[in-house]
Amino acid sequence: MIIRKKFKVESAHIVRNCTSHRCSHSIHGHSAVIEVFLSANKLDNAQMVYDFGLMKGTIKQFIDSMDHCYLLCSKDSEEFKTFIKKNCDRWIELPFNPSAEMLSMYVLNNIQRILDHTLENNGEGDIDVTSVRYWETTTGYAQAYADDIKNIYEPITRDNKVIYSEGVVKDWGKDLKTIMIDNNYIVNPLIEQQIKL
């Protein structure tokens, strides 16, 4: 069984080396829609794959990192990177070109990391991100799957880290900081069982 949760962000980027001169040479923004698809090997105590309410915590906060944010490629010139970092409070420096394809893998990889670092407390099974759709426009999206992380994303990012501006990190809650900065685990709340299913 698969469930889907949809998020929206407004962000800007330049996609170097693409065929469109506007996209490859000019800062431009997108109203991106991000669809996250989750599956589990069993249903939890509420007979759900994963409570949508839980997705409003660390997962939503992580995706919100990209909202009103400049998505910067670490391979850009030092002059350009310095300009962005000096003039933008919210930026994320990525070790790849911020195309819809790469951003869909980036989101998938990090949501799986969040789930893997969350100790569940309501009888959840093994929860996996089945895929992520990153709608860059209303007519075009990229969809990443777990195999794409191993085959494409990890080889590109293996020796390079993502850098988050202070403006992004200050909006993270304690739990997201625990996962993303401390690389530690968090525990979801224990749910009192009202009925026996």
Steps between C-alpha positions, in 0.01 A plus 500: 500500500620850418394834643578845358548838665535823302709803596565837332811720497609817323869495414751631248796357313704498182535169315841520333568320170134455405376580149283796603711816515252659743531209744876457470599868521236670717378466856137392485241364739250218512185421693597140553262227613668206671313172530638245748391137463546268801452128540529260793519128551205520744242747626537672838262481799264744326511282186700762311825481304620817675298768675472809279513703823855374563602627157424854620806482729855428386408407143304820439771706670765344278304570181425851626878557502468554125224759532601859423849366452770517235620153395866554421732264312836463676669486159401860420769768506625622839396852400140391435479286815632788710241734344212261578618433855549872567161603363274209597410393852372162383717289272600136466830415333460171318782285356302461177307700244157585652294342221158349576659157454770559760263677738257208493786268602622747763154513660456121484842434652446740790146392582619140513778616730243672725285185511804280569595728792150499651404238756131435449262444791168394352564157351633630169675261265809568294415824323666580169482792263377328185552808285498878491352712223644848467263710289710792381209638297135406461588298191831337589638289783788265576433185701773328701500145636720329760717337232577847361662589833747211474561530127504878445476712817754331730781485242457875439476600867730241662785738585305826507265629765196722481551832681202679656501872578434617855174646369385150405626319810346753742155393380564133582348356813697305759414161348613594148825646637555178695476299177664733248777653712565250782423190288305366797162336548170650610200320652142557388242537779353190661133471403246371750293227337130595522363183343633156410515442127 
